[in-house]
Amino acid sequence: MQNTHNIRFAIDTGGTFTDIVVMDEDTGNCFIEKVPTTPGNTIRSVINAINKAKIDLSKVESFFIHGSTTAMNCLIERKGAKTAYITTKGFRDVPEIARYDRPELYNIKYKKTPPPVPRNLRFEVRERLNHKGEVLVPLQEDDVREVARIIKQKQVESVAICFLHPFKNPGHEIRAREIVLEECPGTYVSISSDIAGEHKEYERSMTTILDAYLKSTIQSWVSNLEKELIGRGFKGRLIIARSDGGGMTSEAALQNPISTLLSGPSGGVTGGLYFANNLHHNNLVTLDLGGTSCDVCVIKDGQAMMKREARIGDWRILLSTMDINTIGAGGGSIAWIDAAGALHVGPQSAGADPGPICYGIGGKDPTLTDAALCTGYINPQYFLGGDMKLDIESARNGIENKIAKHLNVDVDSAAGSILRIALSNMIEAIRQITIERGEDPRDFELLCYGGAGPLFGAYLVHELDMPGVIIPVATSTFSAWGMLMVDIRHDFALTVTKALEQADLVDINNKLDELIKKGQETLDSERVSPNDRLIYRYLDMRYADQEHTVSVPIDFEIDNSSRDRIFDEFTKVYKQIWGYVLEGQKVEILHLRVTTIGKVSKARLVKIEEGNGRLDSAFKESHRVYDMLNRKRDEFRIYERARLRAGDIINGPAIVEEPTSLSTIPENFKCEVDRAGNLIITRKGS
C-alpha cells in the first residue's frame, strides 16, 4: 500500500479465519483481506494478514488494534499455566464448592467442571480481615514463605492470591505477593484486589485464578506479537481489544489478561454501536456468524447491553463484558446424527484445519459451509473472490454418506435440513437475549455480519417478525472494522454495602473520587490526552434482602443532601429494567463503579455513488437455489455487490455476492442500498 503513515489497521483472529481491515485516516476508505487462522500459532496468521495487505509497518505512525480468541481458546483447551492458589485458612475449597445451582437440573450424570487449579495446588495461610477490612488475624508471613517454597518445588508457573475481604484492605494480599516473588522470582502472581475489587467470594476467587491461569499465555502472545511488529519497524501503538468493547494498551493487557477473554466478539458489537449512533439504527440485535461460532448481542437506544458477571462453562467470574450470547454455530460447524437418529449441527467445528469437506484439505465431516454449497447459495468458483476453489462433489458425497442415507432423503433435503437446524439454533439464541430478557425482537433491526451471517439474515427476520436486516459493507470483516471504532477503556469497582438511609454520602463521593484518580493515573500511563478523556460514575444498588443489583448512572456530585435524588435515579432505572418498584422497601448501595474512557478518533463512513435505478452492470447470472423456507429449488438472480450503487433496489429471490460473503434476498423480500453502501433487506410492502 502507498502512504501507509496515514493508516491504522485492525486484525480479528477467529477460529477459522483472520481478518484485517486497513483504514486510510485521510479519506476513511477501507481495504480488507482475509487469511486462514494458523492453529497453534495465531501470530503467524496475523503476520500473514499484514503481508497479504502489503503494509509497510515501518511507515505506520498510527495504531494497530488486535482482537483474538487466544484467551478463550486457552481456557477451552485447558492449556493455561500450571497455577497455584493461596487463600485464607478455611477457604481452600471455595473454587471447588462454587455455587449450588445445577445448570442441567434433570441430568443425573451431571458433573460440575472442576477449577483449573487442582486441590493439591490450593494452599491456606493464616490471616483474617473482617467485612470492614479490620485486621482480626495478622498475615503470618512464615506461612506464605513455606507455601512459596512448596510452589517452587512443584514448578508452578503462576500464582493466584485471594484472601477474605481484601477489597476493603488489600495490604495482606500485596505483602503475600511480595513474599511469593522473593521466594519464586519470575513467577506470575495475580491478587484479587487488583483483579476484582468486589464481594462474592467464589466469583472473585475464580476470576483471580483464571487471570493467573491465562497470564503466561497472554504474556507470550502479546510479547511475541510486539517483538514481531518491532522487528518489522512498527513505531505505532499496539492496542488490545477488551471484553467490554473498549481497548487497552499492550502493557495493560499483560497486567490484566482476563480482560481479553471476549476481545474478538466485542469488536462487531462496537461496530454496531457506531451504526446505532451514526446511522440512526438505535435498536439493533447484532449477529456475528463466522467460521466457528455465532455471537448475538442487543443494542438498545444506542447502548450495548452489558453485564458485570460472565460465565465460562460452569465457572462464574467478575468481568465487565458486553452481554454476548455465543452458540456453536458457524460455517465450520459439523452436522452429525445422534444415537436416536436425530440431526444436529455443532457445537463441534472443523475450524480452519481440517476445515469443511469442500476445502479439500482433509475435512471428512459435513459442515454448514458444505450444506450452503450443495444447496446453491455459495458459488464454488467465487469463494474468497475465486482465490479458493471449492470441491462440490466431495461435499455432496459427504452429506449423502453421513447425513442423507441415515435420514433416507436426497442430498438437497439433507443439506437444507442442516441449514434449517442452524437457523433454528440462531433463532433460539436471539430469543434468549431478547424475549427472555423482556425485550420484543419486533422492536429491533438485525445487524448481520461475519462470513456466513448475511446468508441467514432475511430468514431470521422472517421467522422472528423483525422489521429488517442490515448487511454492512465488508460484512465478513466487520468485527475487525468495529475494532477501529473502540476507545481505550478501564473499569474500577469497590464494594461498600451501605443502606442508602444511613450511608455517609460525602464518604461515598470521596471513594468515587479515589476510583477516578486510579482511572486517571491509568490513562496517564497510556499517554491519553486530558482532552480525550471521559469519566462515568455508577452506583450498583438494590432493594434490601435482594441479591442482584442495577447500575445507576451518577452524573452529579454527591453529598448528604443527594439522598432523595439518588433514590429517584435508582427507582427510574429499576422500573425500566424490571417493570415495577417496591414501595416502602429500603434501598442499599452495594458497589461503586467508575469507567474511564480515552477517546480514539473514529473512521468516517464513505458515501458511495448514486445509482440510476438500473442493475444491468451488477447482474451476473441466474441459477437454481434450494430455498430453505420453501424447501425446493427456485431461480435466484445473482448480483455483484461491488457494482451496486446507492438507491439501487433488488427484488427477491436474489443473492448479492461479494468475495468473502453472500446476502440472501428471499421471495417477497427486497434489498435497498443506502448511502454508505449497506444493504437494507425488508419485506416487500414494509
C-alpha positions as CSV (number, residue, x, y, z in Angstrom):
1,M,0.0,0.0,0.0
2,Q,1.0,3.6,-0.5
3,N,1.2,6.4,2.1
4,T,1.0,3.9,4.9
5,H,1.9,6.5,7.5
6,N,-1.7,7.8,7.3
7,I,-3.3,4.4,8.0
8,R,-4.5,2.5,11.0
9,F,-5.4,-1.2,10.9
10,A,-7.2,-3.8,12.9
11,I,-6.9,-7.6,12.9
12,D,-9.5,-10.0,14.3
13,T,-8.2,-13.6,14.7
14,G,-11.0,-16.1,14.8
15,G,-11.1,-19.8,15.0
16,T,-11.2,-20.3,11.2
17,F,-10.1,-17.0,9.5
18,T,-8.0,-14.0,10.5
19,D,-9.4,-10.7,9.1
20,I,-7.6,-7.4,8.5
21,V,-9.1,-4.0,7.9
22,V,-6.8,-1.2,6.8
23,M,-8.3,2.4,7.0
24,D,-6.9,5.5,5.3
25,E,-7.3,8.1,8.0
26,D,-7.4,11.0,5.5
27,T,-10.3,9.6,3.4
28,G,-12.0,7.0,5.6
29,N,-11.6,4.4,2.8
30,C,-11.0,0.8,4.0
31,F,-9.2,-2.1,2.5
32,I,-9.8,-5.7,3.6
33,E,-8.1,-9.0,3.4
34,K,-8.7,-12.5,4.9
35,V,-6.3,-15.4,5.6
36,P,-6.8,-18.7,7.3
37,T,-6.0,-18.8,11.0
38,T,-2.9,-20.9,11.8
39,P,-3.9,-23.2,14.7
40,G,-1.2,-23.3,17.4
41,N,0.5,-20.1,16.2
42,T,-2.1,-17.3,15.7
43,I,0.7,-14.7,15.5
44,R,1.7,-16.3,12.2
45,S,-1.7,-15.7,10.8
46,V,-1.5,-12.0,12.0
47,I,1.8,-11.6,10.1
48,N,0.3,-13.4,7.0
49,A,-2.6,-10.9,7.1
50,I,-0.3,-7.9,7.3
51,N,1.8,-9.3,4.4
52,K,-1.2,-10.0,2.3
53,A,-2.4,-6.4,2.8
54,K,1.1,-5.3,1.8
55,I,1.5,-3.0,4.8
56,D,4.9,-1.4,5.3
57,L,4.9,-1.4,9.1
58,S,7.9,0.9,9.3
59,K,5.8,3.7,7.8
60,V,2.7,3.3,10.0
61,E,2.6,6.0,12.6
62,S,-0.9,5.4,14.0
63,F,-2.1,2.3,15.8
64,F,-2.9,-1.4,15.3
65,I,-5.7,-2.9,17.3
66,H,-6.0,-6.6,17.7
67,G,-8.7,-8.9,18.9
68,S,-8.3,-12.6,19.4
69,T,-9.8,-15.8,20.7
70,T,-6.4,-16.6,22.3
71,A,-7.6,-16.3,25.9
72,M,-10.9,-18.1,25.4
73,N,-9.2,-20.9,23.4
74,C,-6.6,-21.3,26.3
75,L,-9.5,-21.9,28.7
76,I,-11.5,-24.2,26.4
77,E,-8.4,-26.3,25.6
78,R,-7.1,-26.2,29.2
79,K,-3.7,-25.0,28.0
80,G,-3.0,-22.4,30.7
81,A,-0.1,-22.1,33.1
82,K,0.4,-24.5,36.0
83,T,-1.3,-22.4,38.6
84,A,-1.4,-22.4,42.5
85,Y,-4.0,-20.8,44.7
86,I,-3.3,-19.2,48.1
87,T,-6.2,-18.2,50.3
88,T,-7.3,-17.5,53.9
89,K,-7.2,-20.5,56.2
90,G,-10.5,-22.4,55.9
91,F,-11.3,-21.2,52.4
92,R,-9.2,-23.6,50.3
93,D,-12.2,-25.3,48.7
94,V,-14.2,-22.2,47.7
95,P,-13.3,-22.7,44.0
96,E,-14.4,-26.3,44.1
97,I,-17.7,-25.7,46.1
98,A,-18.7,-22.8,43.8
99,R,-22.4,-22.2,43.7
100,Y,-25.1,-24.7,44.5
101,D,-27.1,-24.4,41.2
102,R,-27.4,-27.2,38.7
103,P,-27.2,-26.0,35.1
104,E,-28.6,-29.3,34.0
105,L,-31.3,-29.9,36.5
106,Y,-32.6,-33.3,35.3
107,N,-29.3,-34.8,34.2
108,I,-28.5,-37.4,36.9
109,K,-25.0,-37.9,35.4
110,Y,-24.1,-34.2,35.6
111,K,-20.7,-33.4,37.0
112,K,-19.5,-29.9,37.9
113,T,-16.5,-28.7,35.9
114,P,-13.5,-28.7,38.3
115,P,-11.5,-25.5,38.7
116,P,-8.2,-25.2,36.7
117,V,-6.3,-25.4,40.0
118,P,-6.3,-29.0,41.5
119,R,-6.7,-29.3,45.2
120,N,-3.0,-30.2,45.8
121,L,-2.1,-26.8,44.4
122,R,-4.5,-24.9,46.6
123,F,-3.0,-23.6,49.9
124,E,-4.1,-21.9,53.1
125,V,-2.3,-19.3,55.2
126,R,-3.3,-17.7,58.5
127,E,-4.7,-14.2,58.2
128,R,-8.2,-12.7,58.6
129,L,-9.9,-9.4,57.9
130,N,-13.5,-8.7,58.9
131,H,-16.0,-7.2,56.5
132,K,-14.8,-3.7,57.3
133,G,-11.2,-4.5,56.4
134,E,-10.1,-4.5,60.0
135,V,-7.3,-7.0,60.9
136,L,-8.5,-9.9,63.0
137,V,-5.5,-12.1,62.4
138,P,-2.3,-10.6,61.1
139,L,-0.8,-12.2,58.0
140,Q,1.6,-15.0,59.1
141,E,4.5,-14.3,56.7
142,D,6.1,-17.6,57.6
143,D,3.1,-19.4,56.3
144,V,3.4,-17.6,53.0
145,R,7.1,-18.4,52.7
146,E,6.5,-22.1,53.4
147,V,3.8,-22.2,50.7
148,A,6.0,-20.3,48.3
149,R,8.8,-22.8,48.7
150,I,6.4,-25.7,48.1
151,I,5.2,-23.9,45.0
152,K,8.8,-23.5,43.8
153,Q,9.4,-27.2,44.3
154,K,6.3,-28.1,42.3
155,Q,7.5,-25.8,39.4
156,V,4.4,-23.7,39.5
157,E,4.3,-21.0,36.8
158,S,1.6,-18.7,38.1
159,V,0.0,-17.9,41.5
160,A,-3.4,-16.6,42.4
161,I,-3.8,-14.9,45.8
162,C,-7.3,-14.3,47.1
163,F,-7.9,-13.6,50.8
164,L,-11.1,-12.7,52.6
165,H,-12.3,-9.1,52.2
166,P,-9.2,-7.6,50.5
167,F,-11.3,-5.2,48.6
168,K,-11.6,-3.3,51.9
169,N,-8.0,-3.6,52.8
170,P,-5.5,-5.1,50.2
171,G,-2.5,-4.9,52.5
172,H,-2.3,-8.7,53.2
173,E,-2.5,-9.6,49.5
174,I,0.1,-7.1,48.5
175,R,2.5,-8.4,51.1
176,A,1.8,-12.0,50.2
177,R,2.6,-11.2,46.6
178,E,5.9,-9.6,47.6
179,I,6.9,-12.7,49.6
180,V,6.0,-15.1,46.7
181,L,8.1,-13.1,44.3
182,E,11.0,-13.0,46.8
183,E,10.9,-16.8,47.1
184,C,9.9,-17.6,43.4
185,P,11.3,-14.8,41.2
186,G,9.9,-14.9,37.7
187,T,6.6,-16.4,38.7
188,Y,3.4,-14.7,37.6
189,V,1.3,-13.5,40.5
190,S,-2.3,-12.2,40.4
191,I,-4.0,-10.8,43.5
192,S,-7.8,-10.4,43.8
193,S,-7.7,-6.8,45.0
194,D,-6.1,-5.8,41.6
195,I,-8.4,-8.0,39.5
196,A,-11.8,-7.8,41.1
197,G,-12.3,-5.4,44.0
198,E,-15.8,-6.7,44.8
199,H,-17.5,-9.1,47.2
200,K,-18.8,-12.6,46.2
201,E,-16.0,-14.9,47.4
202,Y,-16.4,-17.6,44.8
203,E,-16.6,-15.3,41.8
204,R,-13.7,-13.2,43.0
205,S,-11.5,-16.3,43.6
206,M,-12.3,-17.8,40.2
207,T,-11.6,-14.5,38.4
208,T,-8.2,-14.3,40.1
209,I,-7.4,-17.9,39.3
210,L,-8.3,-17.6,35.6
211,D,-6.3,-14.3,35.4
212,A,-3.3,-16.2,36.8
213,Y,-4.0,-19.3,34.6
214,L,-4.0,-17.1,31.5
215,K,-1.1,-14.9,32.3
216,S,1.7,-16.8,30.7
217,T,-0.3,-17.5,27.5
218,I,-1.4,-13.9,27.1
219,Q,2.1,-12.5,28.0
220,S,3.6,-14.8,25.4
221,W,1.0,-13.8,22.8
222,V,1.3,-10.1,23.4
223,S,5.1,-10.0,23.9
224,N,5.8,-12.1,20.8
225,L,3.4,-10.0,18.8
226,E,5.2,-6.9,19.9
227,K,8.6,-8.4,19.0
228,E,7.3,-9.3,15.5
229,L,5.9,-5.8,15.0
230,I,9.0,-4.0,16.3
231,G,11.3,-6.3,14.2
232,R,9.4,-5.1,11.1
233,G,9.9,-1.5,12.1
234,F,6.4,-0.7,13.6
235,K,6.5,2.6,15.5
236,G,2.8,2.9,16.2
237,R,0.8,1.8,19.2
238,L,-0.5,-1.7,19.8
239,I,-4.0,-1.8,21.4
240,I,-5.7,-5.0,22.5
241,A,-9.5,-5.2,22.3
242,R,-11.2,-5.8,25.7
243,S,-14.3,-7.9,26.5
244,D,-16.3,-4.8,27.3
245,G,-15.9,-3.3,23.9
246,G,-13.0,-1.0,24.8
247,G,-9.3,-1.2,24.1
248,M,-6.2,-1.2,26.3
249,T,-2.5,-0.9,25.7
250,S,-0.4,-3.9,25.5
251,E,1.1,-3.1,28.9
252,A,-2.4,-3.2,30.5
253,A,-3.2,-6.5,28.7
254,L,0.0,-8.0,30.2
255,Q,-1.1,-7.0,33.7
256,N,-4.8,-7.9,33.3
257,P,-5.2,-10.8,30.8
258,I,-8.6,-11.8,32.0
259,S,-10.0,-8.6,30.3
260,T,-9.0,-10.1,26.9
261,L,-11.3,-13.1,27.3
262,L,-14.0,-11.9,24.8
263,S,-11.9,-9.5,22.8
264,G,-12.8,-11.0,19.4
265,P,-16.7,-10.9,19.5
266,S,-16.7,-7.4,21.2
267,G,-15.4,-5.8,18.0
268,G,-18.5,-6.4,16.0
269,V,-20.8,-5.0,18.7
270,T,-18.6,-1.9,18.8
271,G,-19.1,-1.5,15.1
272,G,-22.9,-2.0,15.7
273,L,-22.7,0.9,18.3
274,Y,-21.2,3.1,15.6
275,F,-24.2,2.2,13.3
276,A,-26.7,2.9,16.1
277,N,-25.2,6.3,16.9
278,N,-24.3,7.5,13.4
279,L,-26.8,5.9,11.0
280,H,-29.9,6.2,13.3
281,H,-30.5,2.5,13.8
282,N,-30.9,2.9,17.5
283,N,-32.3,-0.6,18.4
284,L,-30.3,-3.5,17.0
285,V,-29.7,-7.2,17.5
286,T,-26.2,-7.9,16.3
287,L,-25.4,-11.3,14.9
288,D,-21.9,-12.4,14.0
289,L,-21.8,-15.8,12.2
290,G,-18.2,-16.7,11.4
291,G,-16.4,-20.0,10.8
292,T,-16.7,-21.4,14.4
293,S,-19.4,-19.6,16.5
294,C,-22.4,-17.4,16.4
295,D,-22.4,-14.3,18.7
296,V,-25.5,-12.3,19.4
297,C,-25.9,-9.1,21.4
298,V,-28.6,-6.4,21.9
299,I,-28.1,-2.7,21.4
300,K,-31.0,-0.6,22.8
301,D,-31.3,3.1,22.5
302,G,-27.8,3.3,21.2
303,Q,-26.3,1.4,24.1
304,A,-25.0,-2.2,24.2
305,M,-26.4,-4.4,26.9
306,M,-23.6,-5.0,29.4
307,K,-23.2,-7.5,32.3
308,R,-20.9,-7.4,35.3
309,E,-20.6,-11.1,35.6
310,A,-19.7,-13.7,32.9
311,R,-20.0,-17.4,32.8
312,I,-17.3,-19.6,31.2
313,G,-19.0,-23.0,31.1
314,D,-19.8,-23.7,34.8
315,W,-17.4,-21.0,36.1
316,R,-18.6,-17.6,37.1
317,I,-16.3,-14.6,37.1
318,L,-16.5,-10.9,37.9
319,L,-15.8,-9.4,34.5
320,S,-17.5,-6.4,32.8
321,T,-18.4,-7.7,29.3
322,M,-20.9,-6.9,26.6
323,D,-23.9,-9.2,27.1
324,I,-23.0,-11.5,24.2
325,N,-24.8,-14.9,23.8
326,T,-22.5,-17.4,22.0
327,I,-23.5,-20.7,20.4
328,G,-21.6,-23.2,18.5
329,A,-22.9,-22.4,15.0
330,G,-20.6,-21.3,12.2
331,G,-19.6,-22.1,8.7
332,G,-17.4,-24.9,10.1
333,S,-20.0,-26.4,12.4
334,I,-20.2,-30.1,11.9
335,A,-23.5,-31.8,11.0
336,W,-24.0,-35.2,12.8
337,I,-26.5,-37.8,13.6
338,D,-27.1,-38.9,17.2
339,A,-27.8,-42.4,18.6
340,A,-31.5,-41.8,18.2
341,G,-31.2,-40.8,14.5
342,A,-31.7,-37.1,15.0
343,L,-29.7,-34.5,13.1
344,H,-27.6,-31.9,14.9
345,V,-25.4,-29.0,13.8
346,G,-22.5,-28.1,16.1
347,P,-21.2,-27.2,18.5
348,Q,-18.2,-29.1,17.2
349,S,-16.4,-27.3,14.4
350,A,-14.0,-28.3,11.7
351,G,-12.2,-25.0,12.1
352,A,-9.5,-23.9,9.7
353,D,-7.8,-27.3,9.9
354,P,-9.1,-29.7,8.5
355,G,-12.0,-27.4,7.6
356,P,-15.1,-28.3,5.7
357,I,-15.0,-31.2,3.2
358,C,-15.3,-28.7,0.3
359,Y,-12.0,-27.1,1.2
360,G,-10.2,-30.2,0.1
361,I,-7.6,-30.1,2.9
362,G,-8.6,-33.1,4.9
363,G,-12.0,-32.5,6.2
364,K,-14.2,-35.6,6.4
365,D,-17.3,-34.3,8.3
366,P,-20.1,-32.3,6.5
367,T,-20.4,-28.8,7.7
368,L,-22.7,-25.8,7.4
369,T,-20.5,-24.5,4.6
370,D,-20.8,-27.8,2.7
371,A,-24.6,-27.6,3.0
372,A,-24.7,-24.0,1.7
373,L,-22.5,-25.0,-1.2
374,C,-24.6,-28.1,-2.1
375,T,-27.9,-26.0,-1.9
376,G,-26.6,-23.5,-4.4
377,Y,-26.1,-20.5,-2.1
378,I,-22.3,-20.5,-2.4
379,N,-20.7,-20.2,-5.8
380,P,-17.8,-22.8,-5.8
381,Q,-15.8,-20.7,-8.3
382,Y,-16.1,-17.4,-6.3
383,F,-15.2,-18.4,-2.7
384,L,-12.8,-15.8,-1.3
385,G,-13.2,-14.0,-4.6
386,G,-12.0,-17.0,-6.5
387,D,-8.8,-17.5,-4.6
388,M,-10.1,-20.8,-3.2
389,K,-12.0,-23.3,-5.4
390,L,-14.4,-25.5,-3.6
391,D,-15.0,-29.2,-4.2
392,I,-18.8,-29.5,-4.5
393,E,-18.7,-33.2,-5.5
394,S,-16.8,-34.2,-2.3
395,A,-19.2,-32.1,-0.3
396,R,-22.2,-33.8,-1.8
397,N,-20.7,-37.2,-1.2
398,G,-20.0,-36.4,2.4
399,I,-23.6,-35.1,3.1
400,E,-25.0,-38.1,1.2
401,N,-23.0,-40.7,3.1
402,K,-23.1,-39.2,6.6
403,I,-26.5,-37.5,6.7
404,A,-28.8,-38.2,3.7
405,K,-28.6,-42.0,3.9
406,H,-29.3,-42.0,7.6
407,L,-32.3,-39.8,7.2
408,N,-33.5,-41.6,4.0
409,V,-33.7,-38.3,2.0
410,D,-31.9,-36.8,-1.0
411,V,-28.8,-34.6,-0.8
412,D,-30.8,-31.4,-1.3
413,S,-33.2,-32.2,1.5
414,A,-30.3,-33.2,3.8
415,A,-28.3,-30.1,3.1
416,G,-31.5,-28.0,3.5
417,S,-32.2,-29.6,6.9
418,I,-28.7,-28.7,8.0
419,L,-29.3,-25.1,7.2
420,R,-32.7,-25.2,8.8
421,I,-31.3,-26.6,12.1
422,A,-28.6,-24.0,12.1
423,L,-31.3,-21.3,11.5
424,S,-33.3,-22.7,14.4
425,N,-30.3,-22.5,16.7
426,M,-29.7,-18.9,15.8
427,I,-33.4,-18.1,16.4
428,E,-33.2,-19.6,19.8
429,A,-30.0,-17.6,20.6
430,I,-31.8,-14.3,19.6
431,R,-34.9,-15.3,21.7
432,Q,-32.7,-15.9,24.7
433,I,-31.2,-12.5,24.6
434,T,-34.4,-10.6,23.7
435,I,-37.7,-12.3,24.8
436,E,-36.2,-14.0,27.9
437,R,-34.8,-10.5,28.9
438,G,-38.2,-8.8,28.5
439,E,-37.4,-7.3,25.0
440,D,-39.6,-7.8,21.9
441,P,-37.4,-8.7,18.8
442,R,-40.0,-6.9,16.7
443,D,-38.7,-3.7,18.1
444,F,-35.1,-4.4,16.8
445,E,-33.5,-4.5,13.4
446,L,-31.0,-7.3,12.8
447,L,-27.4,-6.3,12.0
448,C,-26.0,-9.4,10.4
449,Y,-22.3,-9.8,9.7
450,G,-19.5,-12.4,9.6
451,G,-18.8,-14.5,6.5
452,A,-21.9,-16.7,7.0
453,G,-24.2,-14.3,8.7
454,P,-25.8,-12.5,5.7
455,L,-26.8,-15.8,4.2
456,F,-29.3,-16.3,7.1
457,G,-30.2,-12.7,7.9
458,A,-33.5,-12.4,5.9
459,Y,-34.7,-15.8,7.0
460,L,-34.1,-14.8,10.7
461,V,-36.1,-11.6,10.2
462,H,-38.9,-13.7,8.6
463,E,-39.0,-16.2,11.5
464,L,-38.8,-13.5,14.3
465,D,-41.0,-10.9,12.6
466,M,-38.3,-8.3,12.9
467,P,-38.5,-5.2,10.7
468,G,-35.4,-5.7,8.6
469,V,-31.8,-6.8,8.4
470,I,-28.8,-4.6,7.8
471,I,-25.8,-6.1,6.0
472,P,-22.8,-3.7,6.5
473,V,-20.1,-3.1,3.9
474,A,-17.2,-5.7,4.1
475,T,-19.5,-7.8,6.2
476,S,-17.1,-10.7,6.7
477,T,-14.5,-8.5,8.3
478,F,-17.0,-6.3,10.2
479,S,-15.7,-7.3,13.7
480,A,-12.2,-6.1,12.7
481,W,-13.7,-2.9,11.2
482,G,-15.6,-2.4,14.5
483,M,-12.3,-2.6,16.4
484,L,-11.2,0.6,14.6
485,M,-14.1,2.3,16.5
486,V,-13.0,1.3,20.0
487,D,-12.0,3.7,22.7
488,I,-9.5,2.9,25.4
489,R,-11.5,1.8,28.5
490,H,-10.9,0.8,32.1
491,D,-13.4,-0.1,34.8
492,F,-12.8,0.2,38.5
493,A,-15.1,-1.1,41.3
494,L,-15.3,-1.0,45.1
495,T,-17.8,-2.8,47.4
496,V,-19.2,-0.7,50.2
497,T,-22.6,-2.3,51.1
498,K,-24.4,0.6,52.8
499,A,-28.1,1.3,53.4
500,L,-28.9,4.5,51.5
501,E,-30.7,6.0,54.5
502,Q,-27.6,5.5,56.7
503,A,-24.7,6.0,54.2
504,D,-22.2,8.8,54.6
505,L,-22.7,10.2,51.0
506,V,-19.7,12.5,51.4
507,D,-17.5,9.5,52.1
508,I,-19.1,7.7,49.1
509,N,-18.3,10.7,46.9
510,N,-14.7,10.6,48.2
511,K,-14.4,6.9,47.4
512,L,-15.6,7.5,43.9
513,D,-13.0,10.3,43.5
514,E,-10.3,7.7,44.6
515,L,-11.5,5.4,41.8
516,I,-11.5,8.2,39.4
517,K,-7.9,9.0,40.4
518,K,-6.9,5.4,39.7
519,G,-8.5,5.7,36.3
520,Q,-6.8,9.0,35.5
521,E,-3.4,7.5,36.5
522,T,-4.0,4.6,34.2
523,L,-4.9,6.9,31.3
524,D,-1.8,8.9,32.1
525,S,0.4,5.8,31.8
526,E,-1.2,5.2,28.4
527,R,-0.4,8.7,27.2
528,V,-4.1,9.7,26.7
529,S,-4.5,13.4,26.3
530,P,-6.7,15.1,29.1
531,N,-8.9,16.5,26.3
532,D,-9.7,13.0,25.1
533,R,-11.0,11.6,28.4
534,L,-14.5,10.8,29.6
535,I,-15.4,9.7,33.2
536,Y,-18.6,7.8,34.1
537,R,-19.7,7.1,37.7
538,Y,-22.2,4.4,38.8
539,L,-23.7,3.1,42.0
540,D,-24.8,-0.6,42.0
541,M,-28.0,-0.6,44.0
542,R,-30.7,-3.0,45.1
543,Y,-33.6,-3.3,47.5
544,A,-32.7,-4.7,50.9
545,D,-32.6,-8.5,51.0
546,Q,-32.2,-8.8,47.2
547,E,-29.2,-10.5,45.6
548,H,-29.0,-8.7,42.2
549,T,-28.3,-5.1,41.6
550,V,-29.0,-2.4,39.0
551,S,-26.3,0.0,37.8
552,V,-27.4,3.6,38.4
553,P,-25.5,6.4,36.5
554,I,-24.5,9.3,38.7
555,D,-23.7,12.5,36.7
556,F,-23.8,14.8,39.7
557,E,-21.7,15.5,42.8
558,I,-22.9,13.5,45.8
559,D,-23.3,14.9,49.3
560,N,-25.7,14.2,52.2
561,S,-28.4,16.3,50.5
562,S,-28.4,14.0,47.5
563,R,-30.2,11.1,49.1
564,D,-33.6,11.7,47.6
565,R,-32.1,12.3,44.1
566,I,-30.1,9.0,44.3
567,F,-33.3,7.2,45.3
568,D,-35.2,8.7,42.4
569,E,-32.5,7.7,39.9
570,F,-32.5,4.1,41.4
571,T,-36.3,3.9,41.1
572,K,-36.2,5.1,37.5
573,V,-33.5,2.5,36.4
574,Y,-35.1,-0.3,38.4
575,K,-38.5,0.2,36.9
576,Q,-37.0,0.5,33.4
577,I,-35.3,-2.9,33.8
578,W,-37.9,-4.9,35.9
579,G,-41.1,-3.0,35.1
580,Y,-42.1,-2.3,38.8
581,V,-40.9,-0.8,42.0
582,L,-41.3,-1.9,45.6
583,E,-43.0,0.9,47.6
584,G,-41.6,1.4,51.1
585,Q,-38.7,-1.1,50.7
586,K,-35.3,0.1,51.9
587,V,-32.5,0.5,49.3
588,E,-28.8,-0.4,49.5
589,I,-25.7,0.8,47.7
590,L,-23.5,-2.3,47.1
591,H,-20.7,-1.3,44.7
592,L,-19.2,1.9,43.5
593,R,-18.0,1.9,39.9
594,V,-16.0,4.2,37.7
595,T,-15.4,3.8,33.9
596,T,-12.6,5.9,32.4
597,I,-12.6,6.4,28.6
598,G,-9.7,7.5,26.4
599,K,-11.3,8.6,23.1
600,V,-9.8,7.5,19.8
601,S,-10.5,9.3,16.5
602,K,-13.1,7.4,14.5
603,A,-13.4,6.3,10.9
604,R,-15.7,8.2,8.6
605,L,-18.3,6.3,6.6
606,V,-17.7,6.9,2.9
607,K,-20.7,7.7,0.8
608,I,-21.0,5.8,-2.5
609,E,-22.1,6.9,-5.9
610,E,-25.8,7.3,-6.6
611,G,-27.4,4.7,-8.9
612,N,-29.6,5.2,-11.9
613,G,-32.1,2.6,-11.0
614,R,-30.7,0.0,-13.5
615,L,-29.0,-3.1,-12.2
616,D,-27.5,-4.3,-15.5
617,S,-23.9,-3.7,-14.5
618,A,-24.3,-5.6,-11.2
619,F,-26.2,-8.6,-12.6
620,K,-24.1,-11.7,-13.0
621,E,-26.3,-14.7,-13.8
622,S,-29.2,-16.7,-12.5
623,H,-29.1,-20.2,-11.1
624,R,-31.4,-22.5,-9.0
625,V,-31.0,-22.5,-5.3
626,Y,-32.7,-24.8,-2.7
627,D,-34.6,-22.2,-0.7
628,M,-34.6,-23.2,3.0
629,L,-38.0,-21.8,3.6
630,N,-39.9,-23.2,0.6
631,R,-37.8,-26.4,0.7
632,K,-37.5,-26.5,-3.1
633,R,-35.2,-25.2,-5.8
634,D,-36.0,-21.7,-7.2
635,E,-34.4,-19.4,-9.7
636,F,-32.3,-16.8,-7.9
637,R,-30.7,-13.8,-9.7
638,I,-27.1,-13.2,-8.7
639,Y,-25.6,-9.7,-8.3
640,E,-22.1,-8.4,-7.6
641,R,-22.2,-6.2,-4.5
642,A,-19.2,-4.0,-5.6
643,R,-21.2,-2.8,-8.6
644,L,-24.3,-1.7,-6.7
645,R,-24.9,2.0,-6.1
646,A,-26.8,4.0,-3.5
647,G,-30.6,3.8,-4.0
648,D,-30.4,0.5,-6.0
649,I,-33.3,-1.8,-5.2
650,I,-33.2,-5.6,-5.7
651,N,-36.3,-7.8,-5.5
652,G,-36.1,-11.3,-4.3
653,P,-35.4,-14.1,-4.8
654,A,-31.8,-13.0,-5.3
655,I,-28.3,-13.3,-3.9
656,V,-25.8,-10.5,-3.6
657,E,-22.3,-11.9,-3.8
658,E,-19.0,-10.4,-2.6
659,P,-15.6,-12.1,-2.3
660,T,-15.9,-13.2,1.3
661,S,-19.7,-13.5,1.9
662,L,-23.2,-13.5,0.3
663,S,-26.5,-12.0,1.2
664,T,-29.8,-13.8,0.5
665,I,-32.9,-11.9,-0.5
666,P,-35.8,-14.5,-0.4
667,E,-39.0,-14.2,-2.3
668,N,-41.3,-11.4,-1.1
669,F,-38.3,-9.5,0.2
670,K,-36.4,-6.5,-1.2
671,C,-33.0,-5.0,-0.7
672,E,-32.1,-1.3,-0.9
673,V,-28.6,0.0,-0.9
674,D,-28.1,3.0,1.5
675,R,-25.8,6.0,1.0
676,A,-22.9,4.2,2.8
677,G,-23.3,1.0,0.7
678,N,-25.0,-1.0,3.4
679,L,-27.7,-3.4,2.3
680,I,-31.1,-2.9,3.9
681,I,-33.3,-6.0,3.4
682,T,-37.0,-5.8,4.3
683,R,-40.3,-7.4,3.4
684,K,-42.0,-6.0,0.3
685,G,-44.6,-3.5,1.3
686,S,-43.0,-2.6,4.6
